[in-house]
């Protein structure tokens, strides 16, 4: 039994196992009453997963939860809602095809007999939106609203019923303007006064220092530390977030990068965001021959979008690009591949592989054109080339005609890399190449990166993991909120510099 | 100025199906002198009711992002079952029972709901794509309809005075000079509009179609909603099975063949998006009128059946193209 008057909800040794990964490992967590409980950790640390358990969206594989001195189990969101737990999702979960008031009252409809009472809906929606200082006409379609306004509607949905006891906010400010954040904080303080407890997930550290009461840090699905905000500093948070245990071997370069030529240079890249603002805001970078360039940043900083611009997936971008000494116009994907760009995409399953094809076909997919003889495919040449890659990258395959999904995650990733390399690129773009693979495979991927850069291939690597990017990159740019906030080299590459720069682009009312 | 032009265009686009309907009526009334005569209009209304009732059910299904290809076969199957019950009764253990017409109507409507329930269960619980699931039940129902009589037609279905099962014909005649089917269409349309607009079930249907994941997270039982829409569709199809049999005083196993396409066409013309999430009953009614007027109008003007098909096809594609133009324009205006 667990009973503590200061704790609304207690999680006891929660495990969550997904096929292949352990997202939460024996995490215990106290949700303090009437406080802003902050959860922080790097991407993939398990913050959102833990909140999904509490909100009943997913169920723990093991472990228990207690409320009011008794054990609770939430089989779905309704069960959690019945206990007064509401959640504002990281990705908006609204209905763009319905009006603001329909969204707000969805599943909490007011009725007269069996009919809906739209008058009450309109009045109720107006009242809630007024409280949120966002007097959006309640009969507007949600799809027509700006993202920030949609976020407010999402918050409003949770205020419809008066029985709210816990409000979970998963990165609610990621799409809000500074003024909207201020309103949000005001609302949060009001909610606290009403005795509602808040769980707050955010990457914006200054925000946490401003609004938070108690902070809990997760890393790799495990509990690391917790403390009252008044007792700690930003550096303490960073230190605990990043951890000290995993260390990668730092590669020594034989190439003299100082005197290497610039392969690629781009200046003043802008990429507009639908609904206003910029995904990329005046980004300028260069890449040298044989260099491993790192791009670090938080989720949504614009890293993948930069790759998409270079690969011809974002024709709406503007800026000057110089490639191999000549100005370059970005064409379509096939055109960019021909010019010598290759991408290892972020989402292996959805963007990197074709699950229905075998290992060999997956590897040769991007370079099929070079195995053509007249109208027909030259299979022997294709197989020989794939065999060479399998050897070169040490991909462990029994037979290259087996289904791609028969391989481990790490070997699948190597096939995706092989696919990129088989186009014989000049510039290889790798988006989170170590995501979702085990530590041994990670080291091997890093060795591949190192080896090919030594052979003269220029590589840009995106990573959210500090230790990794520090180990492999010769030079690192930090993106934050679409802006390039730092360029670090040599001894300048420190955890502290990287983390601070990754928050620098986020204006939150105060100067960041 | 630009903005005003856009808004005018927007209004025109939104009311486009209705505008098309008016243009069609004017066109055909000039092209064929008999088009505006009461007897012609009665015939058009009769046909519109047939497509329209099917399209009402189809609208709910398509709003959730599904499709129901089985409705045409359900029309045939219900007709055969109803005709069989009237002419031969139900024989259990050597005893033959004859039902009264109201009882037969209720049994048939429940049959329609049952087929809808099966469709819904296949789509939700067995996770089969709606297109495939209802394609399967379409064949099964057509096969059952043929099996009922070994492919033969039940003709001259009138019932027997002595058995107390006369009266189905009333559904096929005119009441106050208007075909009975039109009354059924009107009542069902009003009920459908109320269900979609004025009840929480309607909201849930729109929500499931708009964003199923969000709907589940909001606590909506998405599977139940989906099963319900297929049941509504089956219910509507059963009505058409009955009305069609009553109009012909006969039941033929091939009845309703291909009618699902007319229903889908009317729904899409009425502005329901095949991607789900949006659609109105009023739109579907107008869509059914457009389909009915085009079909009968062309026949009256002597356009060959072959050309009619081509024109119908072009009209449907145009409708969707215009629909997308409207959405793009809307997005542009929102920026």
Boltz contact constraints between the chains, C-beta under 6 A:
constraints:
  - contact:
      token1: [A, 77]
      token2: [B, 217]
      max_distance: 6.0
  - contact:
      token1: [A, 77]
      token2: [B, 219]
      max_distance: 6.0
  - contact:
      token1: [A, 78]
      token2: [B, 219]
      max_distance: 6.0
  - contact:
      token1: [A, 93]
      token2: [B, 214]
      max_distance: 6.0
  - contact:
      token1: [A, 93]
      token2: [B, 217]
      max_distance: 6.0
  - contact:
      token1: [A, 95]
      token2: [B, 207]
      max_distance: 6.0
  - contact:
      token1: [A, 95]
      token2: [B, 210]
      max_distance: 6.0
  - contact:
      token1: [A, 95]
      token2: [B, 211]
      max_distance: 6.0
  - contact:
      token1: [A, 97]
      token2: [B, 210]
      max_distance: 6.0
  - contact:
      token1: [A, 97]
      token2: [B, 277]
      max_distance: 6.0
  - contact:
      token1: [A, 97]
      token2: [B, 278]
      max_distance: 6.0
  - contact:
      token1: [A, 98]
      token2: [B, 206]
      max_distance: 6.0
  - contact:
      token1: [A, 102]
      token2: [B, 203]
      max_distance: 6.0
  - contact:
      token1: [A, 106]
      token2: [B, 207]
      max_distance: 6.0
  - contact:
      token1: [A, 106]
      token2: [B, 218]
      max_distance: 6.0
  - contact:
      token1: [A, 107]
      token2: [B, 218]
      max_distance: 6.0
  - contact:
      token1: [A, 107]
      token2: [B, 219]
      max_distance: 6.0
  - contact:
      token1: [A, 109]
      token2: [B, 200]
      max_distance: 6.0
  - contact:
      token1: [A, 115]
      token2: [B, 198]
      max_distance: 6.0
  - contact:
      token1: [A, 116]
      token2: [B, 198]
      max_distance: 6.0
  - contact:
      token1: [A, 144]
      token2: [B, 334]
      max_distance: 6.0
